[in-house]
Amino acid sequence: MRGGGLRAYAIAYLLFLYAPILLLPVFAFNSGTIIAFPLKGFTTEWFAQMWGNATLRRAMLNSLTIAVSSAVFATCLGLFAARASTRFAFPGKGPIMGLIMLPLVLPEIIVSISLLVVLLGIGIPLSVFTVILGHTLICMPYAVAILTTAFSSLDRSLEEAAQDLGETKWSAFRLVILPLVMPGIISAMLMSFTISLDEFIIAFFLAGNEPTLPTYIFSQLRFPKSISMIMALGTVLVGMSILLLTVAEYFRRRGVARTGQKDSGGFI
């Protein structure tokens, strides 16, 4: 059958990629503490243990604070950069945009060590705030890429027509352009939130004594009795990721319908 080999490869690839994720809820509800078959029985003890862990709750709160703050800052800065790169021509535009996108290709270990040296050198103590700075830096290129696509798909005559009808440049941007790119803004925020939430290296170097969710999980992998609780936590995080993916797909389809483009497929 034509394409049978490619189809078999795609199925094998998807199984290899998602089978470990599908096993998370299986072991999260297993009463045994050893992650192996056969299963011993059904229990929700690990979820109760997870919610009752004060350190885990603190790490989750820190991670959510960092992720939300980084997503907002990265999207706002990305909005300015994407608007400037698609609407205006100015000297040094190419190199400037290249520098903005540079964290996308730099090893995170290099970025983390550089930020650590700079922050300690100017006397800023390591805290949640320093992690927000680092995550904003690495999330911004993703936001710029998404928002540049959103701005590039707009018809410039819409803004010109609004100005011809008496709107100022700011009001034309606020009333015409911003609503049209709002799905892209929301997608950029969701992408930045997801990247920040599960980022480990920068948090490991810049968090100081403040735990984040990835650093807490890493610290617990040394204790076999905590693995089942980590499986329960992973199940909750997968559920949150699916929810975020569904929201992102909703706004993607809404943006496609609003701009009248042909839907060529998306996340779901």
Disulfide bonds with the S-S distance in Angstrom:
none
